[in-house]
């Protein structure tokens, strides 16, 4: 639907040969458009497809390919291209790139650099910061286990990504792919960064937005002696809508790519650093009584900082999908986050982690009939994770927890595809993952322990072409989440280091079983519609017990469906719309004095339009998007069992971009008109706590290409 700003307008809507390229590291985690070949991709696989410049659901026929690309999975998949990113109001939050994905709720938590709230299919409520969805960038897992500077186990920190770095994204619904491991319960997200050379022009850009956002970016793209180089610098400053909130962020990114000896290689280095202050949450009751929505909680803002350095090496075959794949990475992560607990007190979380890992796989392809990919991966995460009480911004001797972690995770995987007849493709996958942990509990030394555990997760699926313009797909798959260090080695109540006592829990990895049934159809030329219905059973939910230990207490269920339609009226005009409904999301055996419903939206509506035309000597692109969520339950009271419903939240984005010679000018606005409506809220015993958002914001960007 959306086209790169300096591409000519296509004439008509004739069929084309679209190229699908695969991300090597995630081994089929990303599909890229032929107009924008991404670096470190598997070689191209040619299919017949309708002409389209944006992402969206896979085309009819794409799922039948013998390919490890996400578009070939028997699952609901949405692709986001770099053109889609360019036409989106990203603004303060990189999570906005997911705004158009059906059924996905993605937003910054608005408490500084605290992680990205990616939620879908009834998983990952507000406080989990993206857990339960496996997120990879260039094949490197982004979920941080047992984090104390984010929120719990498996949060995702994507603030180091700038829009200029993103080449392609795939959102895979459900745990169908065996190529993704820990946290692949609601599904997986594969992000490919751009490559240098002819596919990415050099540029310099500047943006300003209401409430003090300033951004400058420099893109230097070169090609020399068979190498492609891409260097990106991004400087971000944001005063914030709320008083006493601010962010200072610097990102540096360099990627070198080359084809040598039948292989496609890439080396990527990235550096991120940030400092922030956060205004905290406000009570809805206070806002309704007239409290200024820009106020700071307790008049005592939170604070924090972050630093992340990453080195990634990729190898994939240069011709065809058959061959071997290699990924290796090393990362240093430091994060601090102080959460205000009163007018004088903060709880300060801290992570200091060194992460090393890699993956090696071999893909065997047997013509157009079958394929088999087998591989192994390993990840080691070593460092400190703690939460400490600060009084008047000075550390005290009291800790919530303090752990020295040495977390080793490794796994084996296999995924096979077979076409017994031309209209039917079968897929089967299997993973075995194991966890060897060494946990040193400084707060309660008696709870220091070693942990060993493993988990099998099988997957099966099928695609059937009922007619040339109609595909049906179905799958049954299991996914898992590793146990958190705090679940294994309990820290008890707040206190000093070296205290007596401590509990050790022998919990197993949490598994889910997911069932999907869906379709993709082309009723008439230019019109694509798709949908899926799902049922997910969380087989062994882990909860904390009154004595501070953890154990599996039973099941949670999630049921829902998602529908999407896209129509290309002409080369200039296209529209999309989607509806996602969660019919049930509940704990089957809720804890005592707790509500059964999960705090996820009942309804999500999304719609948008793009118009593109020549204007004078340049090209004008207009985008408008609408977004609505409602029906999010929460509980109040003591005990916290009185059910309430959060306020309706609506958002409207408009954007106008004009490309003239080497210049690009953009004006954009975001409207959030519902009074006190926000995506950033959670229920407490005293009522709803939320982070207010501005009723409207507007900004401008100017970019020069060279």
C-alpha positions in Angstrom: 0.0 0.0 0.0 2.8 2.4 0.8 5.6 3.3 -1.6 9.1 4.6 -1.1 9.1 8.4 -1.4 11.3 8.7 -4.4 10.0 5.8 -6.4 7.9 6.6 -9.5 4.2 5.9 -9.4 3.3 2.5 -10.9 1.1 2.5 -14.0 -1.9 0.2 -13.5 -2.2 -2.8 -11.3 -0.6 -5.4 -13.5 0.7 -8.6 -12.0 4.5 -8.7 -11.3 7.1 -11.2 -10.2 7.7 -10.3 -6.6 10.9 -11.4 -4.9 10.8 -12.7 -1.4 14.1 -12.6 0.5 14.8 -14.3 3.9 16.6 -13.1 6.9 19.5 -15.5 7.6 19.8 -15.1 11.3 16.2 -15.8 12.1 16.4 -18.4 9.3 13.3 -17.2 7.5 12.2 -14.6 10.0 11.8 -11.8 7.4 10.3 -11.3 4.0 11.5 -8.2 2.0 10.1 -6.5 -1.1 12.1 -6.7 -4.3 12.1 -3.0 -4.4 14.2 -3.0 -1.2 16.5 -6.0 -1.0 17.7 -6.3 2.6 21.3 -7.1 3.6 22.1 -10.5 5.0 19.2 -12.1 3.3 18.8 -15.5 1.8 18.7 -15.5 -2.0 15.5 -14.7 -3.8 12.6 -17.0 -4.3 10.3 -16.0 -7.2 6.6 -16.3 -6.9 3.6 -14.9 -8.7 2.0 -12.1 -6.7 -0.2 -9.0 -7.0 1.8 -5.8 -7.2 2.0 -4.2 -3.8 4.5 -1.8 -2.3 3.6 -2.4 1.3 3.4 -5.3 3.6 0.3 -6.8 5.0 -0.8 -10.5 4.9 1.0 -12.9 2.6 -0.4 -13.0 -1.0 -2.5 -16.0 -2.1 -0.1 -18.7 -3.1 2.8 -17.4 -1.0 2.2 -20.0 1.8 2.6 -22.8 -0.7 6.2 -22.1 -1.4 8.9 -24.5 0.0 10.5 -21.7 1.9 11.4 -20.7 5.5 10.2 -17.2 4.9 7.4 -16.1 7.3 5.1 -15.5 4.4 5.3 -19.3 3.7 4.1 -20.3 7.2 0.6 -21.7 7.7 -0.1 -18.8 10.0 -1.4 -15.3 10.2 1.6 -13.1 9.3 1.9 -9.4 8.7 4.8 -7.8 6.9 6.0 -4.2 7.5 8.3 -2.7 4.9 10.6 0.3 5.1 8.0 2.2 3.0 5.4 1.5 5.7 7.8 2.8 8.4 8.5 6.0 6.3 4.7 6.7 6.1 4.1 6.2 9.8 4.2 8.9 12.6 6.9 7.2 14.7 7.5 10.3 16.8 8.7 9.5 20.3 8.1 5.8 20.2 9.6 3.2 17.8 6.7 0.9 18.8 4.5 3.0 16.5 5.8 1.0 13.5 3.4 -1.7 14.6 0.3 0.6 14.6 -1.2 -0.9 11.4 -0.8 -4.6 12.3 -4.2 -6.3 13.0 -4.8 -7.2 16.6 -1.5 -5.8 17.9 -1.3 -3.3 20.7 2.2 -1.7 20.8 3.2 1.4 22.7 5.9 2.9 24.9 5.2 2.7 28.6 5.8 6.4 28.8 8.1 6.0 31.9 11.4 6.7 30.1 13.5 4.1 28.3 11.6 1.2 30.0 10.9 -1.1 27.2 8.3 -1.6 24.5 4.8 -2.9 25.3 4.2 -5.3 22.4 1.0 -7.2 23.0 -1.1 -9.5 20.9 -3.6 -12.4 21.2 -4.4 -11.7 24.8 -0.8 -12.1 26.0 1.5 -9.6 27.7 -0.6 -7.2 29.7 0.6 -3.7 30.4 3.3 -4.5 33.0 5.2 -7.1 31.0 6.9 -4.7 28.5 6.7 -7.0 25.5 7.2 -10.4 27.1 5.5 -13.5 25.6 6.4 -12.5 22.1 9.8 -13.5 20.9 11.4 -10.5 19.2 14.6 -10.7 17.1 16.7 -8.1 15.3 18.9 -9.5 12.6 18.4 -12.8 14.3 19.5 -11.6 17.8 16.9 -12.2 20.5 15.8 -9.0 22.2 13.9 -10.4 25.2 16.0 -9.9 28.3 15.4 -12.8 30.9 15.0 -11.9 34.6 15.4 -8.1 34.0 15.2 -5.8 36.9 15.5 -2.5 35.0 12.4 -3.2 32.9 9.5 -5.2 34.1 9.8 -8.8 35.0 11.0 -11.6 32.8 11.5 -11.2 29.1 10.9 -7.4 28.4 12.0 -6.0 25.0 14.1 -2.8 24.7 13.9 -1.5 21.2 14.8 2.1 21.9 18.2 1.6 20.3 16.5 1.2 16.9 15.9 4.4 14.8 13.4 4.4 11.9 16.2 4.8 9.4 17.7 1.5 10.5 14.6 -0.7 9.8 14.5 -2.5 6.5 11.7 -5.0 7.1 9.6 -6.5 9.9 7.5 -9.7 10.1 4.9 -10.3 12.8 4.1 -14.0 13.1 0.9 -14.8 15.1 1.1 -17.9 17.2 4.2 -20.1 18.1 4.1 -22.0 14.7 7.7 -21.4 13.7 10.3 -23.8 15.2 13.0 -21.2 14.4 12.1 -19.0 17.4 12.7 -20.0 21.0 12.2 -18.4 24.4 9.0 -16.2 24.8 7.5 -17.5 21.5 4.0 -17.9 23.1 1.8 -15.2 21.5 4.1 -15.3 18.4 7.3 -13.8 17.1 8.6 -10.6 15.5 11.6 -10.6 13.1 13.2 -7.3 12.3 15.8 -6.9 9.6 18.0 -3.8 9.5 18.8 -2.1 6.2 21.9 -2.6 4.1 24.1 0.0 2.4 24.7 0.5 -1.3 22.2 1.2 -4.0 19.2 0.1 -1.9 19.6 2.9 0.7 20.4 6.5 -0.3 22.5 8.7 1.9 20.6 11.5 3.7 20.5 14.0 6.5 17.2 14.7 8.3 15.8 16.9 11.1 12.5 16.6 12.9 10.7 18.8 15.5 7.5 18.0 17.3 5.3 19.6 19.9 6.4 19.2 23.5 10.1 19.5 22.8 10.9 16.6 20.5 14.1 17.3 18.4 15.7 14.6 16.2 18.7 14.7 13.8 19.8 11.8 11.7 22.6 11.1 9.3 22.6 8.2 6.9 25.9 7.5 5.0 25.5 4.7 2.4 28.4 3.5 0.2 29.4 0.7 -2.1 33.1 -0.1 -2.8 35.0 -3.1 -4.1 32.1 -5.5 -3.5 31.3 -4.2 0.0 28.2 -2.3 1.1 28.5 0.0 4.0 25.7 1.7 6.0 26.5 4.2 8.8 23.6 5.8 10.7 23.8 8.3 13.5 20.6 9.4 15.4 20.4 12.0 18.1 17.1 12.3 19.9 16.0 14.8 22.5 12.5 15.0 24.0 11.2 17.2 26.8 7.9 15.2 27.1 4.3 16.1 27.5 4.3 15.5 31.2 6.2 17.9 33.5 9.5 16.6 34.8 9.8 14.0 32.0 12.6 14.0 29.4 14.7 11.7 27.3 18.2 12.2 25.8 19.2 9.4 23.5 22.1 8.8 21.1 22.3 5.9 18.6 25.2 4.9 16.3 24.9 2.0 13.8 27.3 0.6 11.2 26.7 -2.4 9.0 29.1 -3.9 6.4 27.9 -6.5 3.9 29.5 -8.5 1.1 29.1 -11.6 -1.0 32.0 -13.9 -1.0 32.5 -17.5 -2.1 28.9 -18.4 -2.4 27.9 -16.8 0.9 26.3 -13.5 1.9 28.1 -12.0 4.9 27.4 -9.0 7.2 29.0 -7.5 10.2 26.9 -5.0 12.4 28.0 -2.8 15.3 25.6 -0.6 17.2 25.9 1.7 20.2 23.0 3.1 22.3 23.1 5.4 25.3 20.3 7.3 27.0 19.3 9.2 30.1 15.7 9.9 31.1 13.3 11.3 33.7 9.7 9.9 34.0 6.6 11.6 35.5 5.0 8.3 36.8 1.3 7.4 36.9 -1.7 9.5 38.1 -5.0 8.2 39.6 -8.0 8.6 37.3 -10.1 9.8 40.3 -7.7 12.7 40.9 -7.8 13.6 37.2 -11.6 13.6 37.2 -11.4 16.0 40.2 -9.3 18.5 38.2 -5.7 17.4 38.7 -3.5 18.8 35.9 -2.8 15.8 33.6 0.7 17.0 33.1 1.5 16.6 36.8 4.2 14.4 38.2 3.3 11.5 40.4 4.2 12.3 44.1 5.9 15.4 42.7 9.0 13.1 42.6 9.9 11.9 39.0 11.5 8.6 38.2 14.8 8.4 36.5 17.1 6.1 34.7 19.8 5.5 32.1 20.8 2.9 29.6 23.8 1.7 27.5 23.9 -1.0 24.9 26.7 -2.2 22.6 26.2 -5.0 20.1 28.3 -6.9 17.6 26.6 -9.2 15.2 27.9 -11.5 12.4 25.7 -13.2 9.8 26.3 -15.7 7.1 23.7 -17.1 4.6 23.9 -18.8 1.2 24.2 -16.3 -1.6 22.2 -18.3 -4.2 19.0 -20.2 -3.2 17.9 -21.2 0.2 19.9 -24.4 0.4 23.0 -24.3 2.5 24.3 -23.3 5.9 23.7 -20.4 8.1 25.6 -18.9 10.9 24.9 -16.2 13.4 27.2 -15.0 16.2 26.7 -12.0 18.5 28.0 -10.3 21.6 26.3 -7.7 23.6 26.8 -5.5 26.7 23.7 -4.2 28.4 23.5 -1.7 31.3 20.2 -0.2 32.4 19.0 1.6 35.5 15.4 2.6 36.2 14.1 4.3 39.3 10.4 4.0 39.9 8.9 6.6 42.4 7.1 4.9 45.3 6.3 8.0 47.4 7.4 11.7 47.7 10.8 10.5 49.0 11.3 6.9 47.9 12.3 5.1 44.6 12.7 1.5 43.8 15.7 1.3 41.5 16.2 -1.6 39.2 19.6 -2.3 37.7 20.9 -4.7 35.0 24.5 -5.1 34.1 24.6 -8.0 31.6 27.1 -9.5 29.1 25.3 -11.6 26.5 27.0 -14.0 24.0 25.3 -16.4 21.6 24.9 -17.8 18.2 23.1 -20.2 15.8 24.3 -22.7 13.2 21.9 -24.4 10.8 21.8 -26.3 7.6 18.8 -26.1 5.1 18.2 -29.0 2.7 16.0 -28.2 -0.2 14.5 -31.0 -2.4 13.2 -29.1 -5.4 9.7 -27.7 -5.2 8.5 -30.7 -3.1 10.2 -30.5 0.3 12.8 -29.0 2.6 14.3 -29.7 5.9 16.2 -27.2 8.1 18.1 -28.4 11.2 20.1 -26.3 13.6 21.4 -25.5 17.1 21.6 -22.3 19.1 23.2 -21.1 22.3 22.9 -18.0 24.5 24.8 -17.2 27.6 23.7 -14.2 29.8 26.0 -13.3 32.7 25.9 -10.4 35.1 23.9 -8.7 37.9 20.2 -8.0 38.3 19.0 -6.1 41.4 16.4 -3.8 42.8 17.3 -1.5 45.6 15.4 1.1 47.7 16.5 4.7 47.4 15.5 7.4 49.9 15.8 11.0 48.8 17.6 9.7 45.7 20.3 8.0 47.8 20.8 4.2 48.0 19.8 2.5 51.3 20.8 -0.9 52.6 17.5 -2.4 51.7 17.0 -4.5 48.6 14.0 -6.1 46.9 16.4 -8.6 45.3 20.0 -8.8 44.4 21.2 -11.7 42.2 24.4 -12.7 40.4 23.2 -14.5 37.2 24.9 -17.0 34.9 22.1 -18.1 32.6 23.0 -20.7 29.8 20.2 -21.6 27.3 20.7 -23.9 24.4 18.5 -25.7 22.0 18.0 -27.9 18.9 15.4 -27.3 16.2 14.1 -28.9 13.0 11.4 -27.8 10.6 10.3 -29.7 7.5 7.9 -28.9 4.7 6.4 -31.3 2.1 4.0 -30.8 -0.8 2.2 -34.2 -1.5 0.1 -32.4 -4.2 0.4 -29.0 -5.8 -2.6 -27.6 -3.8 -1.4 -28.8 -0.4 1.6 -28.1 1.8 2.4 -29.7 5.2 4.7 -28.3 7.8 6.2 -29.9 10.9 8.6 -28.6 13.4 10.2 -29.5 16.7 12.3 -27.7 19.3 14.1 -28.9 22.4 15.4 -26.2 24.7 17.4 -26.6 27.8 18.3 -24.1 30.6 21.3 -24.4 32.9 21.3 -21.6 35.4 23.7 -20.7 38.2 21.9 -18.1 40.5 23.8 -16.4 43.3 21.3 -14.8 45.7 23.2 -12.0 47.6 20.1 -11.0 49.5 19.2 -14.5 50.8 22.4 -16.6 50.2 20.5 -19.8 51.3 18.4 -19.5 48.2 21.4 -19.5 45.9 21.0 -22.5 43.6 21.7 -24.2 40.3 18.8 -25.0 38.0 18.5 -27.5 35.1 15.3 -27.9 33.0 14.2 -28.6 29.5 11.2 -28.4 27.2 9.9 -29.9 24.0 7.6 -27.9 21.7 6.3 -29.5 18.6 4.4 -27.7 15.7 2.3 -28.9 12.8 0.5 -27.0 10.1 -1.1 -27.2 6.6 -2.0 -24.9 3.7 -4.6 -25.8 1.2 -5.4 -23.9 -2.0 -9.1 -24.3 -2.3 -9.2 -22.1 -5.4 -6.7 -20.0 -7.3 -7.8 -16.9 -5.3 -8.4 -18.7 -1.9 -5.9 -20.2 0.6 -6.9 -21.9 3.8 -4.4 -22.6 6.6 -4.4 -24.3 10.0 -1.8 -25.1 12.7 -1.4 -26.6 16.1 1.7 -25.5 17.9 3.4 -25.3 21.3 5.5 -22.4 22.6 7.3 -21.8 25.8 8.8 -19.3 28.2 11.8 -20.0 30.4 11.5 -19.7 34.2 12.7 -16.5 35.7 15.6 -16.4 38.1 13.2 -14.8 40.8 10.8 -17.7 40.3 13.6 -20.2 41.1 15.5 -18.3 43.8 13.0 -16.3 45.9 14.1 -13.0 47.6 11.4 -12.7 50.2 10.5 -9.3 51.7 12.5 -6.2 51.3 15.6 -6.2 53.5 19.4 -6.1 53.7 21.9 -8.4 51.9 23.0 -11.6 53.6 19.8 -12.2 55.5 18.8 -15.7 56.7 16.2 -17.9 55.0 15.2 -18.2 51.4 13.0 -20.4 49.2 14.0 -22.4 46.1 11.2 -23.4 43.7 11.6 -26.1 41.1 9.3 -24.7 38.4 9.3 -26.0 34.8 9.3 -23.8 31.7 5.8 -22.5 31.0 4.2 -24.0 27.8 1.2 -22.9 25.7 -0.7 -24.9 23.1 -2.1 -22.8 20.2 -4.8 -23.6 17.6 -5.2 -21.5 14.4 -7.5 -21.6 11.5 -7.4 -18.9 8.8 -7.7 -17.8 5.2 -6.4 -15.3 2.6 -8.6 -14.5 -0.4 -8.7 -12.1 -3.5 -12.4 -11.7 -4.2 -11.6 -9.3 -7.1 -8.5 -7.8 -8.6 -6.9 -5.4 -6.2 -8.9 -6.5 -3.2 -7.2 -8.8 -0.6 -8.9 -10.0 2.6 -7.6 -12.3 5.3 -8.5 -13.5 8.7 -7.8 -16.0 11.5 -9.5 -17.5 14.5 -7.3 -18.7 17.4 -7.5 -20.6 20.7 -4.5 -20.6 23.1 -4.2 -22.7 26.2 -1.5 -21.8 28.7 -0.9 -25.2 30.2 0.9 -24.3 33.4 0.7 -20.6 34.5 3.3 -19.8 37.2 2.2 -17.6 40.1 3.7 -16.5 43.4 2.4 -18.2 46.6 1.8 -16.5 50.0 5.1 -17.9 51.3 7.0 -16.2 48.5 7.6 -19.4 46.4 6.4 -20.0 42.9 4.5 -22.9 41.4 2.3 -23.9 38.5 -1.3 -23.4 39.3 -3.2 -24.3 36.2 -4.3 -22.9 32.9 -5.2 -19.6 31.3 -7.1 -19.5 28.0 -7.3 -17.0 25.2 -9.8 -17.0 22.3 -10.3 -14.5 19.5 -10.2 -13.7 15.9 -8.8 -11.0 13.5 -9.9 -9.8 10.1 -8.1 -7.5 7.6 -9.0 -6.2 4.2 -7.0 -4.1 1.7 -8.1 -2.5 -1.5 -6.0 -0.9 -4.2 -8.4 1.4 -6.0 -5.7 2.6 -8.4 -2.0 3.2 -8.5 -2.6 6.4 -6.5 -5.2 5.3 -3.9 -5.3 2.4 -1.4 -7.1 1.7 1.8 -6.9 -0.9 4.6 -9.1 -1.9 7.6 -8.9 -4.5 10.3 -10.8 -5.7 13.4 -9.5 -7.8 16.2 -11.6 -9.2 18.9 -10.6 -11.1 22.0 -13.6 -13.2 23.0 -12.0 -14.6 26.1 -8.8 -14.0 28.1 -9.0 -15.4 31.6 -7.2 -17.4 34.3 -9.1 -20.7 34.6 -8.1 -21.0 38.3 -7.5 -17.5 39.5 -5.4 -16.9 42.6 -7.4 -16.2 45.8 -8.8 -12.7 46.0 -8.0 -12.0 42.3 -10.1 -11.4 39.3 -10.2 -14.0 36.5 -10.1 -11.7 33.4 -6.8 -10.6 31.9 -6.3 -6.9 31.3 -6.3 -7.0 27.5 -8.5 -5.1 25.0 -11.7 -6.8 23.8 -11.9 -4.8 20.6 -9.3 -3.2 18.3 -10.3 -1.3 15.1 -7.7 0.0 12.6 -8.2 1.7 9.3 -6.2 3.9 6.9 -5.9 5.4 3.5 -3.0 6.5 1.3 -3.2 8.9 -1.7 -0.2 9.6 -3.9 0.0 11.9 -6.9 2.2 14.2 -8.8 2.1 17.8 -7.7 4.1 20.3 -9.7 7.7 18.9 -10.1 7.4 16.7 -7.1 5.3 13.9 -5.6 2.7 14.3 -2.8 1.9 11.4 -0.4 -1.0 11.7 2.0 -1.7 9.2 4.8 -4.4 9.0 7.4 -4.8 6.2 10.0 -7.5 5.6 12.7 -7.1 3.4 15.7 -9.5 2.4 18.5 -9.3 0.0 21.5 -11.9 -0.6 24.2 -13.2 -3.2 26.6 -10.0 -3.6 28.7 -11.0 -5.0 32.1 -9.3 -4.3 35.4 -10.0 -4.9 39.1 -10.1 -2.6 42.1 -10.9 -2.9 45.8 -9.5 -4.9 48.7 -9.5 -7.8 47.8 -8.9 -6.7 44.3 -12.0 -8.3 42.7 -14.3 -5.5 41.7 -14.4 -5.4 37.9 -14.1 -2.2 36.0 -13.5 -1.3 32.3 -10.8 1.1 31.2 -11.7 4.2 29.1 -12.0 4.0 25.4 -8.8 5.1 23.6 -8.8 6.5 20.1 -5.9 7.8 18.0 -5.9 9.5 14.6 -2.7 10.0 12.6 -2.4 12.2 9.5 0.8 12.8 7.4 1.6 14.7 4.3 5.0 14.2 2.5 6.3 16.1 -0.5 9.3 14.8 -2.5 10.9 17.4 -4.7 14.3 16.7 -6.4 16.6 15.7 -3.5 14.4 17.1 -0.8 11.6 15.6 1.2 9.3 17.6 3.5 6.8 16.0 5.9 4.1 17.5 8.1 2.2 15.3 10.5 -0.2 15.3 13.4 -1.5 12.8 16.0 -4.9 13.3 17.7 -5.9 11.5 20.8 -9.3 13.1 21.6 -10.8 10.9 24.3 -10.5 12.7 27.7 -8.1 10.6 29.9 -8.1 7.9 27.3 -4.6 6.2 27.1 -3.0 2.9 26.2 -0.8 3.3 29.3 -2.8 2.3 32.4 -3.2 -0.4 34.9 -5.6 -1.3 37.7 -4.8 -1.1 41.4 -6.6 -1.7 44.6 -7.4 2.1 44.8 -8.5 2.5 41.2 -7.1 3.0 37.7 -3.6 4.5 37.4 -2.7 5.9 34.0 -0.2 8.1 32.2 -2.1 10.9 30.4 -1.3 11.7 26.8 -1.7 15.0 24.9 -5.0 15.6 23.1 -3.0 16.5 19.9 0.6 16.8 18.8 2.1 17.9 15.5 5.5 18.0 13.9 7.6 18.4 10.8 10.6 16.7 9.1 12.9 17.8 6.4 15.4 15.5 4.7 18.0 15.9 2.1 19.1 12.9 0.0 22.6 12.8 -1.5 
